[in-house]
Amino acid sequence: MPTRQVSNGNVTLWWVTSIATPAAPTAAEINAGLNISEAVAWNNFELGSSGSADVDDRSIVDVGNAISRGFPDFSATLDFFREKYATDSSSIYQQAFQLFKTAGLNGYLVVRYGQRLPDVVATAGDIVSVYKFVTDYIADDTEGEDSVKFEVSFLPQGVLFEHVLVKLATPVDATPATITVAVGALAQITATVGSYNYTAAATYSSSDTTKATVSSTGIVKGIATGSATITVSYAGATGTDTVVVTVS
């Protein structure tokens, strides 16, 4: 019978200062950040994205109806519990307050949903979403008998990678290893990393596009008689793989 997983207790959040490749963060980079999960309240929890807005703000020299792309439309608002004993610097509540109390902080929110629980560390092969943010403002959020909390809003900074692989020390696996196609015919390459299929997210290149081309989703097309080597890579893998294409 199908089962569902509730969110409460099954979401892990880190604030990370530096990630070299947001599309493929390493476990070491994530774990060097601060795990803020315990300090975050569900109240006012907001973390999401949608399409970018259009900006209809033309210059007098623009030709016609020039419309440009606005900022990426993703945002976050998080409420954090306050520490009762503000002198306890080891408390995650106090650490979170000291971290976010000043606006203009640059960093990444890394979110992992429902994996490796109750493990609090990131591990190679996890699936995470990476959002780059700058903190906007902090405000107290205390009402009645609720816990004493503070609210942090974040500004989008143009980097969002959803459901990416925490980098593995294994190469991408491209199949089949060899392909034979006729001129004008098509064939599909499949790219996997570990147990995950990343065919649509991998990067492909042909050694000789006069013989065979390859699309961004791994579709090979025979162009002329001969051979070419397709190199397949993925940011979350360490190492590439190749497919030899023969066009007959």
C-alpha positions as CSV (number, residue, x, y, z in Angstrom):
1,M,0.0,0.0,0.0
2,P,1.4,3.5,-0.9
3,T,2.7,5.4,2.1
4,R,3.5,9.1,2.5
5,Q,6.2,10.9,4.4
6,V,5.4,13.9,6.6
7,S,7.6,16.9,6.5
8,N,7.9,17.4,10.2
9,G,11.3,16.1,11.3
10,N,12.3,15.0,7.8
11,V,13.9,18.2,6.4
12,T,17.5,19.1,6.9
13,L,18.8,22.7,6.3
14,W,22.3,24.0,6.3
15,W,23.7,27.5,5.9
16,V,26.9,27.2,3.9
17,T,29.2,30.1,3.2
18,S,31.1,28.8,0.2
19,I,30.3,26.2,-2.5
20,A,32.6,26.0,-5.5
21,T,30.1,24.3,-7.8
22,P,26.5,24.8,-6.6
23,A,25.3,22.2,-9.2
24,A,27.5,19.6,-7.5
25,P,28.2,20.5,-3.8
26,T,30.5,18.2,-1.9
27,A,29.7,16.7,1.4
28,A,32.7,18.4,2.9
29,E,31.4,21.8,1.8
30,I,27.9,21.2,3.2
31,N,29.2,19.8,6.5
32,A,31.5,22.8,6.9
33,G,28.4,24.9,7.1
34,L,26.0,25.3,10.0
35,N,23.1,22.7,10.3
36,I,20.3,25.1,11.3
37,S,17.5,22.5,11.1
38,E,16.8,22.3,14.9
39,A,16.6,26.1,15.2
40,V,14.0,26.6,12.3
41,A,10.3,26.8,13.1
42,W,7.6,25.5,10.8
43,N,5.7,28.8,11.4
44,N,6.2,31.0,8.3
45,F,8.5,28.5,6.7
46,E,8.8,29.5,3.0
47,L,11.3,28.3,0.5
48,G,10.3,28.0,-3.1
49,S,10.7,29.2,-6.7
50,S,8.8,30.1,-9.9
51,G,9.6,31.6,-13.3
52,S,11.4,34.9,-13.5
53,A,9.4,38.1,-13.9
54,D,9.4,40.2,-17.1
55,V,10.7,43.7,-16.8
56,D,8.9,46.2,-19.1
57,D,11.2,49.1,-18.4
58,R,12.5,50.4,-21.7
59,S,15.2,52.9,-22.6
60,I,14.4,55.6,-25.1
61,V,16.8,53.9,-27.5
62,D,15.1,50.5,-27.3
63,V,13.5,49.3,-30.5
64,G,9.9,48.1,-30.2
65,N,8.5,46.4,-27.2
66,A,11.8,45.5,-25.5
67,I,11.2,43.3,-22.4
68,S,14.0,42.0,-20.3
69,R,14.2,39.2,-17.8
70,G,13.9,40.2,-14.2
71,F,15.4,38.6,-11.1
72,P,14.9,34.9,-10.6
73,D,11.6,34.5,-8.7
74,F,12.6,32.5,-5.7
75,S,12.7,33.5,-2.1
76,A,12.9,32.3,1.5
77,T,11.5,33.3,4.9
78,L,12.6,31.4,7.9
79,D,11.6,31.8,11.6
80,F,14.2,30.8,14.2
81,F,13.7,30.0,17.8
82,R,15.6,32.2,20.3
83,E,17.8,30.7,23.0
84,K,16.5,31.2,26.6
85,Y,20.0,31.6,27.9
86,A,21.7,34.0,25.5
87,T,25.1,33.3,27.0
88,D,25.1,29.7,25.9
89,S,27.3,30.0,22.7
90,S,27.1,26.2,22.1
91,S,23.3,26.4,21.6
92,I,22.3,26.1,17.9
93,Y,19.6,28.7,18.6
94,Q,22.2,31.2,19.8
95,Q,24.5,30.3,16.9
96,A,21.7,30.9,14.4
97,F,20.9,34.3,16.0
98,Q,24.5,35.4,16.0
99,L,24.8,34.3,12.3
100,F,21.7,36.0,11.0
101,K,21.4,39.0,13.2
102,T,23.1,41.3,10.7
103,A,21.6,41.9,7.2
104,G,23.6,41.4,4.0
105,L,25.0,38.0,4.8
106,N,25.9,36.0,1.6
107,G,25.6,32.3,1.5
108,Y,23.7,29.2,0.4
109,L,20.7,27.4,1.9
110,V,21.1,23.7,1.3
111,V,18.0,21.7,1.8
112,R,17.7,17.9,2.0
113,Y,14.2,16.3,2.1
114,G,13.6,12.9,3.8
115,Q,16.9,11.2,3.3
116,R,19.4,9.5,5.7
117,L,17.3,10.4,8.8
118,P,18.1,11.0,11.5
119,D,21.6,11.6,10.1
120,V,22.5,15.3,10.5
121,V,25.5,15.2,8.1
122,A,25.5,15.3,4.3
123,T,26.8,12.3,2.5
124,A,28.0,11.8,-1.1
125,G,25.0,10.6,-3.1
126,D,22.4,12.7,-1.2
127,I,19.9,14.7,-3.2
128,V,19.8,18.4,-2.2
129,S,18.6,21.7,-3.4
130,V,21.0,24.7,-3.3
131,Y,19.8,28.3,-3.1
132,K,22.1,31.2,-3.1
133,F,20.8,34.1,-0.9
134,V,21.7,37.4,0.7
135,T,19.9,38.0,4.0
136,D,17.5,40.9,3.8
137,Y,16.3,41.8,7.3
138,I,15.7,40.3,10.7
139,A,12.6,41.0,12.8
140,D,11.3,39.7,16.2
141,D,8.3,37.4,15.8
142,T,6.8,36.8,19.3
143,E,3.1,36.5,20.1
144,G,1.2,35.4,23.2
145,E,2.4,32.1,24.4
146,D,4.3,31.2,21.3
147,S,8.1,30.6,21.6
148,V,10.3,33.7,21.3
149,K,11.4,33.7,17.6
150,F,13.0,36.0,15.1
151,E,12.2,36.0,11.3
152,V,14.9,36.2,8.6
153,S,14.0,37.1,5.0
154,F,16.3,36.4,2.1
155,L,16.9,38.1,-1.2
156,P,17.4,36.0,-4.4
157,Q,20.8,36.2,-5.9
158,G,20.4,34.3,-9.2
159,V,21.6,30.8,-8.3
160,L,19.1,28.0,-7.8
161,F,19.9,24.3,-8.3
162,E,17.1,21.9,-7.4
163,H,17.5,18.2,-6.6
164,V,21.2,18.0,-7.4
165,L,23.6,15.2,-6.4
166,V,26.1,15.7,-3.6
167,K,29.2,14.9,-5.5
168,L,30.2,11.3,-5.7
169,A,33.8,10.0,-6.1
170,T,32.6,7.8,-9.1
171,P,32.5,8.6,-12.8
172,V,29.3,9.0,-14.8
173,D,28.3,5.7,-16.6
174,A,27.2,6.1,-20.2
175,T,25.5,3.3,-22.0
176,P,25.7,1.7,-24.5
177,A,29.5,1.8,-24.8
178,T,29.2,1.6,-28.6
179,I,26.5,2.7,-31.1
180,T,26.1,2.0,-34.8
181,V,23.7,4.2,-36.7
182,A,22.9,5.0,-40.3
183,V,23.3,8.4,-41.8
184,G,20.3,10.5,-40.5
185,A,19.3,7.9,-37.9
186,L,19.1,8.6,-34.2
187,A,20.2,6.7,-31.1
188,Q,19.9,7.5,-27.3
189,I,22.7,7.6,-24.8
190,T,21.7,7.0,-21.1
191,A,23.8,8.6,-18.4
192,T,23.7,7.3,-14.8
193,V,25.5,8.2,-11.6
194,G,25.3,5.6,-8.9
195,S,21.6,4.5,-8.9
196,Y,20.3,7.8,-10.4
197,N,19.5,8.5,-14.0
198,Y,20.9,11.9,-15.1
199,T,20.5,11.5,-18.9
200,A,18.7,14.9,-19.2
201,A,21.1,16.7,-16.9
202,A,24.5,15.4,-18.2
203,T,26.7,17.2,-20.6
204,Y,27.6,15.7,-24.0
205,S,30.2,16.5,-26.7
206,S,31.1,14.9,-30.0
207,S,34.8,14.6,-31.1
208,D,33.7,15.0,-34.7
209,T,30.4,16.7,-35.5
210,T,30.9,16.1,-39.2
211,K,30.3,12.4,-38.5
212,A,27.9,12.4,-35.5
213,T,26.2,15.0,-33.4
214,V,24.7,14.7,-29.9
215,S,22.0,16.8,-28.3
216,S,21.9,18.2,-24.8
217,T,19.8,15.2,-23.8
218,G,22.0,12.5,-25.2
219,I,20.4,11.9,-28.6
220,V,23.0,10.9,-31.2
221,K,22.5,11.6,-34.9
222,G,24.5,10.1,-37.7
223,I,25.7,12.8,-40.1
224,A,28.2,11.0,-42.4
225,T,30.0,7.7,-42.7
226,G,32.8,7.4,-40.2
227,S,33.1,7.4,-36.4
228,A,33.1,9.8,-33.5
229,T,33.5,9.6,-29.7
230,I,30.9,11.1,-27.5
231,T,32.2,12.3,-24.1
232,V,29.6,12.3,-21.3
233,S,30.1,14.2,-18.0
234,Y,28.0,15.2,-15.0
235,A,28.8,17.8,-12.4
236,G,27.9,15.4,-9.5
237,A,30.3,12.7,-10.7
238,T,34.1,12.6,-10.6
239,G,35.2,11.5,-14.0
240,T,33.7,11.1,-17.5
241,D,32.7,8.3,-19.8
242,T,32.7,7.8,-23.5
243,V,30.6,6.2,-26.2
244,V,32.0,5.3,-29.6
245,V,29.7,6.0,-32.5
246,T,30.0,4.3,-35.9
247,V,28.0,5.9,-38.7
248,S,27.4,3.5,-41.7
